[in-house]
Amino acid sequence: MDTPDSLAPPSAPEPRTAYLEEKAFKARTVQIFGTITDAVAADVTRRLIALDADSAEAIDVLVSSPGGHLESGDAIHDIVRFIAAPVNMIGTGWVGSAATHLYLAVPRERRYCLPNTRFLIHQPSGGSGGPASDIAIQAREIVKARERIARTIARETCKSLEEVLADIERDRWMSAEEAVEYGLVSRVIERKAELRGV
């Protein structure tokens, strides 16, 4: 009798996947691609903690994400700052919203991007529903999150809080070169050998 897929035992990882995972670990490289969710944050933070335990050498984090759940981005941001091993953030594709927030977890000199990367900063948004009292609570939380995001951007770009608050009032897109000028990025690189200390 055939076993339904839902009752079948979990399959072992494909050999190719296991090979790539091992190579990424040995290369001390973590990828953050796609929407940031709780599951992505759990996976990324687990990898960062494992790499930190393995060695004090730098970890390279490749980021290409439109953003996602702000608190999931917060978790990655805080763990990057929590571990002892230094982290190089490398933007590629696009780095937006909550992804920009986690990208800013490292000192400016460790923030890089590839030539075609685009960056997006803006204020958080959220859908409010339910009783008026709940909508008021959600609105207050969005204002708090906006202030927190602006403070992080201001701190990491050496801009005034007022200037950043004005900049994130609407979507602010930046090319790689514009992101360097703004202070989000230290350098645009094309090859891994261009990372500092390599």
N, C-alpha and C positions, 0 to 999 in steps of 0.2 A: 504494500500500500504506500502511495506517495505521501511524503510529509509536506504539509502546506509551508510555504515560504516563511510565514510568521512564526512557525514552530521549529523551523530548522535551526541547528546550532550555528552560532556566528562563524563565518568563514575566516580563515587566516588571511592576514594581509597579503596582497599580491606581491610576488618577489620583486617586481619592478618598483613598487611603492616602498617596500622595506629598504631596497637598495638606495633610493633617492633620499629617504629619511636619514639613513646612516651617513650618506655623503653630506647632507645639509648640516647634520650635527657635527661632523668632523670639520666642516668648513666654518663652523660657528655662525651660521646664517639662519635667520628666522624670516619668514614671509608673512606679511599682513596684506592679503588681497581680498577685495570684495567688501561687502557691508559688515560693519563691526557689530557683532552680537555677543550675548553672554557666552555662547559656545566658542566663538573666535577668541574672546578674552581669556577664557579658561585654557584653551589650547596654547595660546601665545605665552601667557604667564607661566604655564607649566614648562614650556621649552626654555624660557629665560632663566627660570630658577634652576633647571637641570644644567644648562650651560654654565651658569654662575658657579654651581657646585663643582663642575668638572674642571674649570680653569679660571684664572684671573685675567686671561687674555680678552681682548675686545670682541664684542658680539656685533655683527652686522645685521640690521633690521631693514628689510626692503618693504616699503609701504606704497601700495597703490589701492586707494579706497575712497569712495565718495563720502565716507563717514558712516553714521548709523546711531546706535544707542549710546548716548553721551556717557552714562555711568560705566558702560563696558569699556569705552575709551579711557575713562578715568582710571579704571583698574589697571590697564596696561601702562598708562602714564606713570602711575604711582609705583608699580613694580619695577619699571625701568630705573626709576630714581632710588628704589629700595635696595636693589642688588649691588654687589661690590664691583663686579666687572663693568668696565666702561662699554657704552653702547654707541655705535655709529648709526644714525638714522639716514636712510637713503631713499629719497622720494623718486617714484617712477610712475608714469601714467598720469594719475591725478591724486592729489592729497587734499581732501576736503572735509570741512565741518569737524566732526569728532576725530577724524584721522589727523587733521592738522593739530588738534589738541594733544594727541599722544605723540605726534612727531616732535612737538616742542618740549618733550620730557628731558631732552639731553642739552648740554651746553651748546651754544651757537657754533663753536668750532668743530663740533661733531655732527652738524646737520648738513647733509649734502643732497643733491638731486641730479638726476640724469637730464640731458638737454631738453627733452620734450615734455617734461613734467609740468603740470598746471596745478596751482594751489587755489583753494577757496576758503575764505573766512567769512563767517556771518553769525548772526545771533541764533540761539536755539529756537526751535519752534515745537509746538505740540498741539494736539487736538484736545480741546476742552469739552467735556460733556457732563451731564448729570445735574444735580441741584446747584443753585446759584452759589451756595457756600463752598461746594467742592470746586466749582469753576474759579472762584476767588483764590482758593488755596493753590490750585495749579498755576494760576497767573503769577502769584507771588513767587512760586518755586522757579518759574521760567525767568523772572526778573533776577533772582539770585544766581541762577546758572549763567545768565548773560553777563552779569558783573564778574563772576568767577572766571569765565572764559576770557573776558576782556583783560582782566588783571594778569592772567597767564601770558597772553599775547604781548601786553605792554611790558611785562618783566623780561620776556625773552627777546624782544625786539628793541628794547630801550626807547620805546615811544611813550608818550603820555597816555594815561588812562582815558582822558577826554578824546584824544585823537583816535584811539582804537575804538571806543564806543561809537564814534561817528562813522568809522570805517565799516563796522559790522552791522550798522543799521540796515543795510541792504547787502546783497551778495557782492563780494569783492573778489574778483578773479585776478590771478597773477600768473604770468609766464615764469619760467625758471629765473630769467634775468631780473624780472620785477620783484620776485620773491627774495632774491639776494639784496636788491636795493632796499626793500622794506625791512629786512632783518630776520626774515623767517629762515633763510638758508645762508650757510657760510660760503659754499662754493658749488658751482656746477661742474660735474665731472663726467667723463665719458668711459673711463676704465677703472677697474678695481685698484690698479696700482697707484692711482692718484689719491687714494685715501691717505690721510695723514698717518705717519708712523709705519707705512708699508714700504 
